[in-house]
Amino acid sequence: MTVSPAAAAIERPGGLAAESRAEVLDRAEQRLVDLLGAEHAEWSAVDPRAAVPVDAIRELVRAGGKRLRPAFCAAGFLSAGGDPGDSRVADAAAAVELLHAFALIHDDVIDDSDLRRGIPTVHVQHTARHQASGWQGEPRRYGEGIAILAGDLAFSYAAQLTQELPARARQVWSRMTSEMIVGQHLDVTVAAESVPDPKLARYIANAKSGRYSIHRPLELGAALAGDASAAAAFEAYGTALGEAFQLRDDLIDTYGDKDTVGKPVGADAGQHKMTLLVSLAALRDASVGELVRAAEWDAAALAEALNGNGVREEVERRIEELVAEAKGALATAPLPEEWKQELALMAEEVAFRDH
């Protein structure tokens, strides 16, 4: 059986909560392997070219990733009393990972990224293939077209895995997908307008990343288990941790190591992304404001300016506050004590990661 990267990454001592979560993640990983393998076989039998978008998804999934969203889906389900052997939670966790694959493949087209999880992005691979083959038409449009279709197919597979879930779980799923897409739209629009607005930047970060990474997967899992008693706690925990997650992403993109991260760093600056980090800095530091008003952003100069004006340290402090807030939301939650501890540890792992 293929072991999920999230399950394999658990190096800290784990109790029954961590073990049961790892068990669900293993089965979700096998669900992904089985689904994508079956789809590859079916479409290859039609024509080898028909399996190209399936293989693009398979390669991205095989390349790793943190499996963060499936982990929180499993945690929501198990902490709400769900049975680890229930096949539906493996389907839901696998669906969340396929939704993430959809988002990543499309994000890489939108952001013109050339690397993801240490391998060339889908549109870059297929642009190069078109060029090398001497085919008709424009290579870039071909590569981006393949990527868009592969992302759409990942979304379709995710929907297939959720269609038999209970009504309340499907409602959570629909809300999660809508929030993510609208948040991504706002991200693109605000980058084009290049107007610093920390309040909107905070909303965008939560909608396009935080909610669908933490809050909604937790809620999805709990809805699947049929127990919504911890909904308010999950929302408070997920909202705080979602913001911390995105702020860490901003710092990693600005200061991270490309080899460790597995994708280009400085990409947000290259795409004029008005992240919460940049929005805060632009409003408090005239030199940063001048940098973000330029037609082309200087990523190195922006990173240096952020280092020099104290915003980086302020963001680190904010992340610590948000983690404390997330943990605080668990204190009175109607959850087993072992799951309060497990979710507290998961919060630290998410907020203080280096990739």
N, C-alpha and C positions, 0 to 999 in steps of 0.2 A: 504494500500500500504506500502511496505517496504521502509523505508527511508535510503538512502545511508549514510554510516559513514562520507563521505566527506561533504555531505549536512548538516547532523546533527551537525557536528563539527564547523559550522560557528557560532561563538558566538559574533564576532565583529559586530558592526552596518553595515548593508549591504544595498547598494542602489539597483537600478534596475539590475545592472550587476550581483551582488551576488545572487539576487533573481532568475533571469533567469537561471543562472548557476545551482543553487540548483534544479530548476524545471527539467532541463535536467538530472541531476544526479539521481533524484528520478525515472524518467522514465527509465533510463539506469539500475538502480537497479532492477526495476520490470521486465525489459527484461531479466536480468540474472536469476531471480527467475522463470520466466515462462519457459525459455529455459531449465534450468536444471531440473525443475519439470517435464516437458514433456518428457525429455530424460530418467529420472528415471522411469517414468511410462512405457514408451515403452520397455526399456530393462528389467525391472522387470517382464514384462509379458512373456518374453522369458525364463528367469530363474533369480532368485534373485541374483545369482552370477554375472550375466551380468551387473548389475547396480553398481557393486563395484567401478569402476573407476569414474563413474558419481558422486557417493556419496562422493568420496574423494575430488572432485572439489567443490561440494556443501558445504561440511564442511569447507573447506578453505575459500570460499567466505563468508559464514555466520559468520565466526570468526572475520570478521571486516577488518581492514586495513584502510589506509588513503584515498583510492580512488583518489590518487594524479593524476594518468595518465588520468582517465576519466575526472577529473576536468579541466585539461589543454586542453584536446580534446574539451570539451564543451566551454571553454574560447576562443579557436582559432576559433571555428565555430561562436559563438555569436558575438565576436568582429569584425568578417569579415562580419557581417550583416545577418547571418543565422537566420532563423525563429525558435524560441524555440520549436514550435510544430512539427517540421519536424522529422518524425520517424527515419530517417536515422542517425541523430546525436546520438540518443539513442542507435542504433545498433553499431555505431562506438565506442562510449564511453564504452559500454559493452564489445565489442571486445578487446579494449585495456586492460581492467581489466582481461579478460580471458587470454590474452597474458602474463600478469603479473603473473597470477596463474601458467601457464605453466613454466615460468622462475623460480618461487619460488619452485615448486615441484621438478624440476630437480636440481636447486641449492642446495637444502637440501640433495639430494643424493650425489652430487659432493663434498659438504663440510662436509658431515657426521653430519649434524645438527640434534638434537633430539627434538627441540621445534620451533614452528612457530605460531605467533599470540596467544601465551599462551596455545597451544594444541600440543600434540605429532605430529611430522611430519608424512607424509603419509608412508614413508618407515619404520619408527619406529613402527607405528601402525600395519602394516601388517606383519612385522617381528615377533612382539609379538603374533599376532594372529596365525601365523604358528606354533610358538613354543608351544602355549597353546593348539593347536588342535592336536599336535603330527603328523602332516602331513609328507609326504615323501619329501626328498630333503633338501636343505640348507635354513634355515629360512631367513638369510640375503639376499640371492639372490632372494628369493621369494618376500620379502618386497620391495627391490629395483626395481624388475621387475614390481610390481604393480604401484609403484610411477612413473616409466618411462612411462608406458602406460597411466596412469592418466594425466600426463603432456602432452603427445602426444594428448590425447583426448581434453584437454583444448585448445591446439593449433588448432585442427580441428574445434572446435566450434567457435573460434575466426575467422577463415577463412570463415566459413559459414556466419557469421554476416557481413563480408566485401565484399562478392562476388558480391553484387548488387550495390556497391558504384561506383561513377563516376571513369573514367579511371585515372585521376590525383590522386585521393585519394588512389586508389589501388596501384599506383606507390609509393606513400609515405609509405603505409603500407608495401610493399615488402622491401623497403630500411630499414625501421625501424627494421623489424624482422631479416634481414641479419646482420645489424650492431650489434644488441644485441647478436646474437649467436657467431659471430666472436669475439666480445669483450670478451665474456665469455671464449671462447677458449684461447685467449691470457692471460686472467687472470689465468687460470689453468697452462698454460705453463710457464709463468713468475714466478709463485709461485714455480714450480718444479725447475726452474733454480736458483731461489733465488738471482737474480742480481738486485741491486737497480738502477733504471733508471727513474727519475722523469718525463722525457718527455714521455716515453712509458706508465708509470703509469697514467699520465694525459689523454693520449689518451684512454687507457683501461677504465678508470673511465667514460669518456664521452660516449664511444661506448656502453658499457654494461649496463650503468645505466642512465647517464645524458641525452643522446639524446632520448632514448626511454621513459624516464620519463617526459621530458618537451618539448624539441625542436620538436621532431617528432609528438607527440600528438597535439601540437599547429598547426603545419603545416598540419596535417591530417584534423583537424577541419576546417581550413581555405580553404583547397582544396575542402572539402565537400560543403562549402558555395559558392565556385566558385570565390573567391577573393584572389589572391596571392600577392596583393600589399604590404602587410606587411611581406612578406617572409624573407627579409633581416633582418628586426628588430626582427622577431621571432627567426631567427638563432642566432643573436648576444645575445639576451636575454636568449635563451635556452642554448647556449653554456656556458655562464658565470654562469647562475643559476644551470646548470647541474653539473658543477665542484663544486660549493658550496654545492650542495645536496650531492655529493659523499664524499666530505671532512667532512661534518657533520656526514655522515654515519660512516666514519673512526673513528671520535672522539667518537661517540656513542658506537661503537663496543669495543673501548679501555677503555672508562670510564663510560659507561652507566650502568643503573640498570636493571638487568634481568627481574624483575617483570614489570617495566615500558615499557621496550622494547618489551617484549613478546617472546623473543628468547634468546639463549645463547649469552653472551657478551664474548669477547676474542676469538671468533671463527676465526677471520681473522688470529690472531697469531697462533692458533692451526693448521690452514691450510697453514701456511707459506705465507700468502697473502702479496705480495709486493705492498701494497697500496701506494698512493701518500704520505700519512703521514709518513709511515715507510721508503720509499725511500728517502725522504728529510732528515730524521733524520739519516739514515745510512751513508749518504754521508758527513754529517757535524759533526758527533759524532762517534769516534772510538769505544766507548763502545756499541753503538747501532749496529754498523757494526759487532762487535764480536757476539752479541746476535743473529743476523739474519743469521750468518754463521753456527750456531749450528745445529746439526741434529734435535733437538727438541727445539722449541722456548718456552721460559719462558714468558708467557703472562703478569704475574704480574711484573716481572723485566723489561720487555719492556715498560709497561705503566709508571713505576716509572722513567725509563731513559728518556722517552719522556717528562715527567713532569719537569724533572730537567734540560733539555738542552735548554729550550725555544722554542722547535718546536711546542708544543701545542699552546702557545700564538701566534706564527707566523702563524699557520694555522687559528686560530680565526681571526687574522687580515686579512688574505687572504680571508676568507669567507666574511668579511665585505666589502672588496674591490670588490669582485665578485658581491655582491648584488648591490652595487653602480653602477657597470658596467652594470648589467642587467637593472636596473632602467634607466640608461642613454640611453640605446638602445631604450627605449620607448619614449623618449622626442620628437623625430622628426618622430616617426612612424605614418603612415596614419591610425590612430585608433581613435575612439571616446574617448573623455577625460575621461569618466567614466570607460572605459576599461583600459586606461593607469593607472588609480588609482587602479583598481581592480587587475591588473597584478603586480603592485608594492607591494600591500599588500600580494598577493600570494607568491611573492619572499621572503618576510620576514618570512612568515609562514613556507616555505620550508627550508630555510637556518638556522633558529634559533629554530628549533623543538628539542624535547628531546627524541624522539623515532621514 
